[in-house]
Amino acid sequence: MNEFTFEEMNLMAIYNASGTREGLIAALTEMRGYLDADETELMEMTDSALEKLEHMDDTVFAQLELIPEFDE
């Protein structure tokens, strides 16, 4: 499994209100439905994060530190 990018981690932290992998997948999927066609960078980042989330189990997800950090 590929590691998450800094930007993907921040995106997931923002949308992780449920605290569960399934809830985060649902929130990102819903958010993706509101993106405009010209928001390709955010769409690609969301797709990448969703793919990685779908291929991991809940144990690995629980180890992620999903706290937004805006300084690299």
N, C-alpha and C positions, 0 to 999 in steps of 0.2 A: 504494500500500500504506500502511495506517495504521502509525504508529509504535507501538512497544510501550510500555505503561505501566511505571512504576517497579515496581509489583507483579508484572507479567508478567515483567519482566526478572529479578527475584529468584526467581520460581518456576522460570523456565527455567534459571537458574544452579544452583539446587539439584538439578535433575533432569538436568543435562547431563553425566553421567558419561562418556558415549561420546565427546563432543566433536564429534559430527556432527549435522547437521540431521535425518537419518533416525533416528538413535539417540535424539535428543531427542523427536521426534514419537512414537516407539514408547514411550519412558518415560512421557511425559505421557498417552498414550492408556491405558497400563496403569494408571497411578495413578488416572486418572479412573474406571476401572472399580471402584475400591475406595471411592469416595465414597458417602456416605449421601445419601438424598433431601433431607435438611435442610441439606446443605452447598452450597446454591445459589450463594453468592458465589464459592466456590472453583471450582465446576463452570463457572460463567460465565466466570471468568478463564481457566481452562484451555481452554475452547472457543475463546475469543477468541485466545489465544496459538497454539493449534493451527491455526486458520484462517490466521493471518498467516504461520506457518511453512510451511504447505502451499503458499502462494502466492509464496514467495520462492525464489531459487535458492541453491545452495551458496556461491557467491561472496559474496553479500550476507550470508549467515549467518556466514561466516568473519570478517566485519568486526564482528560483535557482540561486545561485551565482557561476557561472562557471568560476572561475579564478584558473588557475593551482597553486597548493601549494605543494611544494616538501618536506616540513618539517612537520611532524605530530605534 
